[in-house]
Amino acid sequence: DIGIAAIDCGADAVYIAGPAFGARQAAGNSMEDIKNLCRYAHRFGARIFITFNTILYDNELQEARRLMHGFRDAGADALIVQDLAILKMAAEDGLDIPLHASTQCAIRTPEDACFLESLGFSRLVLERELSLEQIRKIRDAVSCELEFFVHGALCVCYSGQCYLSENIAGRSANRGACIQACRSRYDLTDREGNTLAKDKPLLSLKDFRLRNRLEDLAEAGVTSFKIEGRLKNISYVKNVVRDYSIAIDRIIEKQKDGRCGTGPADAGGAGYCRASFGKVSGGFMPDTDKTFNRGYTELFIDGKRGSWASLDSAKSMGEEIGTISYVSKDKDMLRVSPSGTNRNKGRDRGKGEWRDTRKDDGKGNDGTSAQGIKELKLNNGDGFSFVKGAEVIGFRGDICNGLEIRCKRVPELFVGARLYRNVDTAFEKMLEREKPVREITVGLEAAFSDNTAEGNGGTDRFVLSVSARSEDGRCVTVTAGAWSEEAADRERMMSVISGQLSKRTGHYRFELRSVRTMENGSLQDSLSVLPFMTAAALNGIRRSLAAALDEIPCNRLPLLTKDIPQAVSRISGFAAYTDGTHAATYRENIANRMARAVYEAAGFEIKEMAYELEHPQGAELMRTKYCIRHELGICPKQKKGQTPAPLYLLNNGRRLVLNFDCSRCEMTVSTPQSRM
């Protein structure tokens, strides 16, 4: 249901886990559900990609092979893969389904990208912590498609190379069982034991939001924008997908030449087009401030550091609405002073809490004033939250009257607290009630012939032939006759014909574009005579056209594919291409004999198998572009006299070491015995 909602709201593709081996164990789906979702998506030429991206153990290879074929038979369009055993099995079986390299492959250099493309991956899902400049360099190095996350939760660690959960609890992030230790609260101390921060989610990042950077990413060579949505509810998916779909449509509308690029080589200037069909219209106005988020960041997209951490809470706080200006004696009523410009420090909302950069009709019909200033309206039942000390306090507003909120007693309420709304009941109702409609546009051309004028007798004087061409290129024709009576009022009859044929049927929006007459074997624009036709007859013709279109599968724009068996057969050439033998450590996540064989064929010396198999002493548990020193303003580049000495995270008796690789501007997380 959530996947279908994403398609309805404008998604060109949906990624979804199968029954096993997806990177979120709690987000599995049956093969039957995947089959039904594929069938629905393909009505619009949209794609279904299967997240098949955990590392595999030897005793799981047979089951993985069976599922691979099951996904292909269910209609899936590609598999998103981390473990190279999948690649080898696909080559052995001649599996004709594209493979995409998962973000779990930690693709962040041109060398990483070239290696994976050489193996036969047709799309690379890049690391999130890249800048536009780094993306451009990868684009220049490869010819395959590039995908980039643009919205949602951020792992603090480079994807696929986080071993903290496995170290702490024996639950591997690379196996879909992450305990999300990065969202836990820690004390931060220096080597002298001084406490620098207490009881804070120091490794928890804000959420990604690049809605205003899509054009920059497209120009850098990204062909697919990815929204993180696993384990999110349907209102989140609908809201975020619709927001980004509108943003993409606006980019395409800006183009003057209207040409469409058909692959990565064209992305620099040949024009953009959507990767699926069907125009989405009507429904709610999206607002990503109103669904789950920890505050927003654009991370490293400009190659600069900013305020990336969500230090108040690792949970969703919602949209900041103001400051508590009054609290009743019984702590069951409060008043809010709405946020003003630049009152939202630390949440990275941009200038003006209540400003909205989206277009409106100038009358404020998207929930804003004509000047683009959001009006704060509180509703009975809204959910609110605020921070007191180290705790996030949540409560419901039973009765909201203007800026006054009455609630059950909340002892922690205090004047001056920043108040957030994490449930906007009016917005949630709008998401449920005002549903967008996705329809494929079908152009109609109607032609009448007059059998009497052609010298043919009989009772069927008039014959109507209607040709339909859908936006994806399907063509059908329906011919109908049995009309002998001439319309007395041609203008009115023309209006009826246009009105009845230019309607919606199923998921098609029909548009009558021309009506002509057939005379002496050629079409004429003049309409000297029209038959009298009933609305029922015209509706029947339209429904017949829809049924005929349904008999033909929707066309789909080309999805890049690679010859995987041929690529795998050439793997041994990669070592020569790269001039030498490479050492494969636990970071390559080699967990089975087939993946090992691929790396060995490519010229790698296997130093270590996956962390989950060997738990090598001194292994780095995380490496990240995020730096706590920079976040707290104590980076040597920020503050003179500071040295990049180790810091320590403390949680429930456990001690983690933070080291700082300043030459790469990266931070590492390890145990006290870990090696650098």
C-alpha positions in Angstrom: 0.0 0.0 0.0 2.8 2.4 0.8 4.6 1.6 -2.5 1.4 2.2 -4.4 0.9 5.5 -2.6 4.4 6.5 -3.6 3.6 5.8 -7.3 0.4 7.7 -7.1 2.2 10.7 -5.6 4.7 10.8 -8.5 7.5 8.3 -7.8 9.3 7.1 -11.0 10.5 4.1 -9.0 10.1 2.4 -5.7 12.8 0.4 -3.8 11.5 -2.4 -1.6 12.8 -5.3 0.3 11.8 -8.9 -0.3 11.3 -11.7 2.2 14.9 -11.7 3.2 18.4 -10.1 2.8 17.2 -6.5 2.8 19.1 -3.9 4.8 16.2 -3.5 7.3 15.2 -6.9 8.8 11.9 -5.4 10.0 10.9 -4.1 6.5 10.5 -7.4 4.6 7.7 -8.0 2.1 6.2 -11.1 0.5 6.9 -12.1 -3.1 3.1 -11.8 -3.8 3.1 -8.2 -2.5 6.1 -7.4 -4.7 4.4 -8.9 -7.7 1.3 -6.8 -7.2 3.4 -3.7 -6.7 5.3 -4.4 -9.9 2.0 -4.8 -11.8 0.7 -1.5 -10.5 3.9 0.5 -11.1 4.2 -0.8 -14.7 0.9 0.7 -15.6 2.8 4.0 -15.6 6.2 2.7 -16.8 7.5 3.1 -13.3 10.1 0.7 -11.9 10.4 -1.6 -8.8 13.9 -2.1 -7.4 14.5 -4.8 -4.9 16.8 -4.0 -1.9 18.8 -7.3 -1.8 21.7 -5.6 -0.1 22.9 -7.5 3.0 26.1 -9.5 3.1 25.5 -13.2 2.8 27.0 -16.2 4.6 27.8 -19.4 2.7 24.8 -21.2 4.1 22.5 -18.5 2.6 23.7 -18.5 -1.0 21.3 -21.1 -2.2 18.3 -19.3 -0.8 19.6 -16.0 -2.2 19.9 -17.6 -5.6 16.3 -18.8 -5.4 15.0 -15.4 -4.4 16.9 -13.7 -7.2 15.0 -15.7 -9.8 11.7 -15.1 -7.8 12.2 -11.3 -8.0 12.8 -11.5 -11.7 9.7 -13.6 -12.3 7.6 -11.2 -10.1 8.4 -8.4 -12.5 11.2 -6.5 -10.6 13.2 -4.2 -12.7 16.6 -4.3 -10.9 18.3 -5.7 -7.8 20.2 -3.3 -5.4 23.2 -5.3 -4.2 26.0 -5.1 -1.8 27.4 -8.7 -1.7 29.4 -9.6 -4.9 28.2 -13.2 -4.6 24.9 -12.0 -6.1 26.8 -10.7 -9.1 28.6 -14.0 -9.6 25.4 -16.0 -9.2 23.6 -13.7 -11.7 26.5 -14.3 -14.2 26.4 -18.1 -13.7 22.6 -18.2 -14.2 22.5 -15.7 -17.1 20.0 -13.7 -15.0 18.6 -11.0 -17.3 18.0 -8.3 -14.6 20.1 -5.2 -14.0 22.2 -5.0 -10.8 22.6 -1.7 -9.0 25.5 -1.3 -6.5 24.0 -0.3 -3.1 25.0 2.7 -1.1 26.2 0.0 1.3 29.2 -0.4 -1.1 30.5 3.0 0.2 31.1 4.4 -3.3 32.9 7.7 -2.7 35.8 7.8 -5.2 36.2 7.4 -9.0 38.3 4.3 -8.3 35.4 2.7 -6.3 33.0 3.5 -9.1 35.2 2.2 -11.9 35.7 -1.1 -10.1 32.0 -1.7 -9.6 31.1 -0.6 -13.1 33.7 -3.0 -14.5 32.0 -5.9 -12.7 28.7 -5.2 -14.5 26.8 -2.9 -12.2 24.6 -0.6 -14.4 23.8 1.9 -11.6 25.8 3.1 -8.6 24.0 4.4 -5.5 26.6 6.9 -4.2 27.7 7.6 -0.6 25.7 10.4 1.0 28.6 12.4 2.3 29.8 13.5 -1.1 30.1 17.0 -2.5 28.9 18.1 -6.0 32.6 18.3 -7.0 33.2 14.7 -5.9 30.1 13.5 -7.8 31.3 15.2 -11.0 34.6 13.4 -10.8 32.8 10.1 -10.4 30.5 11.0 -13.3 33.6 11.7 -15.5 35.0 8.3 -14.6 32.1 6.0 -15.4 29.3 5.7 -18.0 26.8 3.9 -15.8 23.8 5.6 -14.1 24.3 7.4 -10.8 21.8 7.6 -8.0 22.0 9.9 -4.9 20.0 10.1 -1.7 18.3 13.5 -1.5 16.0 13.1 1.6 15.7 11.2 4.8 17.7 9.7 7.7 21.5 9.9 7.6 23.9 7.3 9.0 26.8 9.1 10.6 29.2 6.5 9.3 30.2 5.8 5.7 27.5 3.4 4.5 28.3 -0.3 4.7 31.3 0.3 6.9 29.7 0.6 10.4 30.5 -2.2 12.8 29.4 -0.5 16.0 26.1 -2.4 16.3 27.9 -5.7 15.7 30.6 -4.9 18.2 28.1 -3.8 20.9 25.2 -6.3 20.5 26.2 -8.8 17.8 23.7 -7.3 15.4 25.2 -6.4 12.1 24.2 -3.3 10.2 25.5 -5.1 7.1 22.9 -7.8 7.9 20.0 -5.5 8.4 20.0 -5.7 12.2 21.5 -2.3 13.2 20.6 -1.3 16.8 21.2 2.4 15.8 23.8 3.1 18.4 24.4 6.4 16.7 21.0 7.6 18.0 22.0 6.8 21.6 23.0 9.4 24.2 26.6 9.8 25.3 28.8 11.8 27.6 31.9 13.3 25.9 35.2 13.5 27.8 38.8 14.4 27.0 41.8 12.4 27.9 42.1 14.3 31.3 38.6 13.1 32.1 36.9 16.6 31.7 33.3 16.4 30.6 32.7 18.4 27.4 29.1 17.4 26.8 26.7 15.3 28.9 23.9 13.0 27.9 23.6 14.1 24.3 23.0 12.1 21.0 26.4 13.1 19.9 26.5 10.8 16.8 23.0 11.5 15.6 22.8 13.6 12.5 19.9 15.7 11.2 18.0 14.4 8.2 18.9 15.0 4.6 16.9 17.5 2.5 18.2 18.5 -0.9 14.9 19.5 -2.5 16.4 22.9 -3.5 19.5 21.2 -4.9 18.1 18.8 -7.4 19.1 20.8 -10.5 22.7 21.0 -9.2 22.7 17.3 -8.7 21.3 16.6 -12.2 23.9 18.9 -13.7 26.6 17.0 -11.8 25.4 13.8 -13.5 23.0 12.2 -11.1 20.2 10.5 -13.0 18.1 9.3 -10.0 17.1 11.0 -6.8 16.5 8.6 -3.9 14.3 9.2 -0.8 15.0 7.2 2.3 11.7 5.8 3.5 12.1 2.4 5.0 10.0 1.9 8.2 8.3 5.2 7.6 4.5 5.5 7.6 2.3 6.2 4.6 1.8 9.9 5.4 5.6 10.4 5.4 6.0 8.7 2.0 3.1 10.5 0.4 4.2 13.9 1.6 7.9 13.7 0.7 7.4 12.0 -2.6 4.9 14.6 -3.7 7.2 17.4 -2.6 10.1 16.1 -4.7 8.0 15.1 -7.7 6.7 18.7 -7.9 10.3 20.0 -7.6 11.4 17.7 -10.5 8.5 18.8 -12.7 9.5 22.4 -12.2 13.1 21.7 -13.3 11.7 20.1 -16.5 9.3 23.0 -17.1 12.3 25.4 -17.0 13.7 23.8 -20.1 13.3 25.7 -23.3 14.2 23.1 -25.9 12.0 20.3 -24.5 14.4 17.6 -25.6 14.8 14.5 -23.4 18.1 12.9 -22.6 18.2 9.1 -22.8 21.2 8.4 -20.7 24.0 9.7 -18.5 25.9 10.9 -21.5 23.1 13.4 -22.3 22.6 14.7 -18.8 24.9 17.7 -19.3 22.6 19.5 -21.6 20.4 17.4 -23.8 17.4 18.0 -21.6 15.7 16.2 -18.8 12.5 14.1 -18.7 10.7 12.0 -16.1 11.7 8.4 -16.0 8.0 7.2 -16.0 4.7 8.4 -17.3 1.5 9.9 -15.9 0.8 13.4 -14.7 -0.1 13.8 -11.0 -2.7 16.4 -10.3 -4.8 17.6 -7.4 -4.6 16.5 -3.8 -2.7 17.9 -0.8 0.0 20.5 -0.8 3.1 18.8 0.6 5.2 20.2 3.4 8.2 18.2 4.6 8.5 20.2 7.8 5.3 18.4 8.9 6.5 14.8 8.7 9.2 12.9 10.6 12.5 14.7 10.7 15.3 15.6 13.1 15.8 18.9 11.6 17.3 19.2 8.1 20.8 19.5 6.6 22.3 19.6 3.2 25.4 17.9 4.7 28.6 18.1 2.5 26.9 18.9 -0.8 28.8 22.2 -1.2 32.1 20.8 0.2 31.7 22.7 3.4 30.9 21.7 7.0 27.9 23.0 8.8 25.8 22.2 11.8 25.0 18.5 11.1 24.1 17.0 14.5 20.7 16.8 16.0 22.0 17.4 19.5 18.6 18.1 21.2 17.1 14.7 20.3 17.6 11.8 18.0 13.8 11.6 17.7 11.6 13.6 15.4 10.9 17.0 17.1 8.7 18.2 14.2 8.4 21.9 13.1 9.4 24.6 15.5 6.4 26.8 16.1 7.6 29.2 18.8 8.5 29.7 22.4 6.4 29.0 25.4 5.5 32.5 26.8 3.1 31.5 29.6 2.4 28.4 31.7 -0.5 28.1 34.1 0.0 27.3 37.7 -1.4 23.8 37.2 0.8 23.2 34.2 -2.2 22.3 32.1 -2.3 25.4 29.9 0.3 27.4 27.9 0.6 30.1 25.4 2.9 30.3 22.4 4.9 33.2 21.0 5.3 32.2 17.3 8.8 31.9 15.9 10.1 34.9 14.0 12.9 35.3 11.4 16.1 33.5 12.5 14.5 32.1 15.7 15.2 28.5 14.7 18.8 28.2 15.5 20.3 24.7 15.5 17.5 23.2 13.4 18.8 24.3 10.0 15.4 25.4 8.8 16.7 28.3 6.8 15.8 31.9 7.2 12.3 32.7 8.4 10.6 29.7 10.2 7.3 30.4 8.6 8.5 31.2 5.1 7.8 28.8 2.2 9.7 28.8 -1.1 7.1 27.0 -3.0 4.9 28.7 -5.6 1.3 29.7 -4.6 -1.4 31.5 -6.4 -0.7 34.8 -4.6 -3.7 34.4 -2.3 -2.1 32.1 0.2 -4.0 29.0 -0.9 -1.1 26.7 -0.1 -1.3 27.7 3.6 0.7 30.8 3.4 -0.1 34.5 3.0 0.3 36.3 -0.3 3.8 37.3 0.9 4.8 33.7 1.5 4.6 33.9 5.3 3.1 30.8 6.9 0.3 31.4 9.3 0.4 29.4 12.6 -2.8 27.6 13.1 -3.1 25.1 16.0 -5.6 22.3 16.0 -7.3 20.3 18.7 -5.3 17.0 19.1 -2.0 18.4 17.7 1.1 16.7 19.1 3.8 18.9 20.7 7.3 18.4 22.1 10.0 20.4 23.9 13.3 19.7 25.5 14.0 20.0 29.2 17.6 19.1 30.2 18.4 15.8 28.5 14.8 14.7 28.0 12.3 15.3 25.2 8.8 15.8 26.6 5.8 15.2 24.4 2.1 15.9 24.9 -1.2 16.4 23.1 -3.0 19.7 22.9 -6.6 18.8 23.9 -8.1 22.2 23.1 -6.2 24.8 21.0 -7.7 28.3 20.8 -5.5 30.7 18.8 -2.1 30.5 20.4 -3.4 29.0 23.7 -3.1 25.3 24.3 -4.9 23.4 27.0 -3.7 19.9 27.8 -3.4 17.3 30.5 -1.0 18.3 33.2 2.6 18.4 32.0 4.8 19.0 35.1 7.9 19.8 33.0 6.4 22.8 31.2 8.4 26.0 31.6 8.4 29.5 30.1 11.1 30.0 27.5 11.0 26.4 26.1 11.2 26.1 22.4 8.0 24.3 21.3 7.7 22.0 18.4 4.7 20.5 16.7 5.3 16.8 15.7 1.7 16.0 14.8 -0.4 18.4 12.8 -3.8 16.8 12.8 -5.2 19.1 10.1 -2.3 18.2 7.8 -2.6 14.5 8.5 -6.3 14.6 7.7 -5.6 16.5 4.5 -3.1 13.9 3.4 -5.7 11.2 3.9 -8.6 13.1 2.4 -7.1 15.0 -0.5 -5.4 12.3 -2.6 -3.5 13.1 -5.8 -4.5 11.4 -9.0 -2.0 10.0 -11.5 -3.1 9.7 -15.0 -1.6 8.9 -18.4 -2.5 11.6 -21.0 -4.0 10.2 -24.2 -4.5 12.4 -27.2 -7.5 11.6 -29.4 -8.1 12.3 -33.1 -11.7 11.7 -34.3 -12.7 11.4 -37.9 -16.3 11.1 -39.2 -17.2 9.6 -42.6 -20.6 10.1 -44.3 -21.5 6.9 -46.1 -24.2 8.8 -48.1 -21.7 11.3 -49.3 -19.4 8.4 -50.2 -22.2 6.8 -52.3 -22.8 4.0 -49.8 -26.3 3.2 -48.8 -27.6 1.5 -45.6 -28.8 2.7 -42.3 -25.4 3.4 -40.8 -25.0 6.7 -42.5 -22.2 8.0 -40.2 -19.1 6.1 -39.0 -16.8 7.5 -36.3 -13.2 6.4 -36.1 -11.2 7.6 -33.0 -7.5 7.1 -32.8 -5.7 7.3 -29.5 -2.1 7.8 -28.7 -0.9 7.7 -25.1 2.0 9.8 -23.8 4.1 6.6 -23.6 3.5 5.9 -27.4 0.8 3.2 -27.4 -1.7 3.6 -30.3 -5.2 2.2 -30.7 -8.2 2.9 -32.8 -11.9 2.3 -32.2 -14.4 2.5 -35.0 -18.2 2.7 -34.4 -21.2 3.4 -36.5 -25.0 3.1 -36.6 -25.9 6.7 -36.7 -28.3 7.9 -39.3 -29.7 11.1 -37.9 -27.9 14.4 -38.6 -27.4 16.8 -35.7 -29.6 19.9 -36.0 -27.2 22.0 -34.0 -23.7 21.2 -35.1 -22.0 23.6 -32.6 -23.8 22.1 -29.7 -23.2 18.5 -31.0 -19.5 19.4 -31.3 -19.5 20.5 -27.6 -21.1 17.2 -26.5 -18.5 15.2 -28.5 -15.6 17.1 -27.1 -17.0 17.0 -23.5 -17.7 13.3 -23.5 -14.5 12.1 -25.1 -12.2 14.5 -23.1 -12.8 12.8 -19.8 -11.0 10.5 -17.4 -11.4 6.7 -17.6 -9.4 4.4 -15.3 -5.9 5.9 -15.1 -6.2 7.7 -18.4 -6.9 11.3 -19.1 -8.3 11.6 -22.6 -7.9 14.9 -24.5 -9.7 15.3 -27.9 -7.3 17.2 -30.1 -9.0 17.2 -33.5 -12.3 16.3 -35.2 -12.3 16.0 -38.9 -14.3 14.4 -41.7 -13.3 11.8 -44.3 -14.2 12.9 -47.8 -13.1 11.2 -51.0 -10.5 9.2 -49.1 -8.8 12.2 -47.4 -9.3 13.9 -44.1 -10.8 17.4 -44.2 -10.9 20.0 -41.4 -14.3 21.2 -42.4 -17.3 19.8 -40.5 -20.2 20.4 -42.8 -22.3 17.6 -41.2 -22.2 15.9 -37.8 -24.4 12.9 -36.6 -26.6 13.2 -33.6 -24.8 11.1 -30.9 -25.8 10.3 -27.4 -23.5 10.8 -24.4 -23.8 7.1 -23.7 -22.5 6.2 -27.1 -19.5 8.5 -26.8 -18.8 7.2 -23.3 -18.8 3.7 -24.7 -16.2 4.6 -27.3 -14.0 6.2 -24.6 -14.2 3.1 -22.4 -13.4 0.9 -25.4 -10.3 3.0 -26.0 -9.2 2.6 -22.4 -9.7 -1.2 -22.5 -7.7 -1.4 -25.8 -4.8 0.6 -24.2 -4.9 -1.7 -21.2 -4.3 -4.7 -23.5 -0.9 -3.2 -24.4 1.8 -2.9 -21.7 2.9 0.6 -21.0 6.1 1.5 -22.7 9.1 2.2 -20.4 12.0 4.5 -21.0 15.3 2.6 -21.4 16.9 1.4 -18.2 20.7 0.9 -18.6 21.7 -2.7 -18.5 25.1 -4.4 -18.6 26.2 -7.9 -19.8 26.9 -9.3 -16.4 28.2 -12.7 -17.5 30.6 -11.0 -19.9 31.7 -8.5 -17.3 32.3 -11.2 -14.7 34.3 -13.3 -17.2 36.7 -10.3 -17.6 37.2 -9.6 -13.9 40.7 -11.0 -14.0 41.7 -8.0 -16.2 40.9 -5.5 -13.5 44.2 -6.2 -11.6 46.2 -5.3 -14.7 44.0 -2.2 -15.3 44.8 -0.9 -11.8 48.5 -1.8 -11.8 48.9 -4.0 -8.9 47.5 -6.2 -6.1 45.1 -4.6 -3.6 44.6 -5.8 0.0 41.1 -6.6 0.9 40.3 -6.1 4.6 37.2 -6.4 6.7 36.0 -3.2 5.1 35.3 -5.1 1.8 32.7 -7.1 3.8 33.6 -10.4 2.2 31.4 -13.0 4.0 31.2 -16.0 1.6 33.3 -18.0 -0.8 31.7 -16.6 -3.9 32.4 -13.0 -3.0 35.9 -14.0 -2.1 36.4 -15.6 -5.6 35.3 -12.3 -7.3 37.8 -10.2 -5.3 40.6 -12.7 -5.9 39.9 -12.8 -9.6 40.1 -9.0 -9.6 43.6 -9.2 -8.2 42.9 -8.6 -4.5 44.9 -10.2 -1.7 42.4 -11.3 1.0 43.9 -10.1 4.2 40.7 -10.3 6.3 37.2 -11.6 5.9 34.1 -9.6 7.0 34.1 -8.1 10.5 31.0 -10.3 11.3 33.0 -13.5 10.7 36.3 -12.6 12.4 35.9 -9.6 14.6 39.5 -8.5 14.0 41.1 -6.9 17.0 41.6 -3.2 16.8 39.2 -2.7 13.8 37.8 0.7 13.2 34.1 0.6 14.1 33.2 3.8 12.2 34.8 6.3 9.8 32.8 9.5 9.1 33.0 12.9 7.5 31.1 14.2 10.6 33.5 15.6 13.3 32.4 16.2 16.9 35.3 18.6 17.4 34.0 20.8 14.5 30.4 20.5 15.8 31.5 21.8 19.2 33.7 24.5 17.9 37.0 23.0 19.1 38.5 21.9 15.8 42.2 23.1 15.5 41.2 24.8 12.3 38.5 26.7 14.2 40.2 27.5 17.4 43.9 28.2 17.9 45.7 26.2 20.4 43.5 23.1 20.0 45.2 19.8 19.2 43.4 16.8 17.6 43.9 14.6 20.6 41.4 11.7 21.1 38.1 12.2 22.8 35.9 9.6 24.5 32.2 8.7 24.3 30.7 7.1 27.5 27.5 5.2 27.5 26.3 2.8 30.2 29.8 1.9 31.2 31.0 1.4 27.6 33.9 3.6 26.4 34.5 4.5 22.7 37.5 6.4 21.4 37.2 9.2 18.9 40.3 9.8 16.8 40.7 12.6 14.2 42.3 12.0 10.8 42.8 15.7 10.1 44.6 15.0 6.8 41.4 13.6 5.4 39.1 15.7 7.6 37.5 12.5 9.0 36.6 11.2 12.5 36.9 7.5 13.5 35.1 5.6 16.3 36.8 2.6 17.9 37.2 0.7 21.1 40.1 1.6 23.4 42.1 -1.3 21.8 41.4 -0.4 18.2 44.2 0.4 15.8 44.3 3.6 13.8 
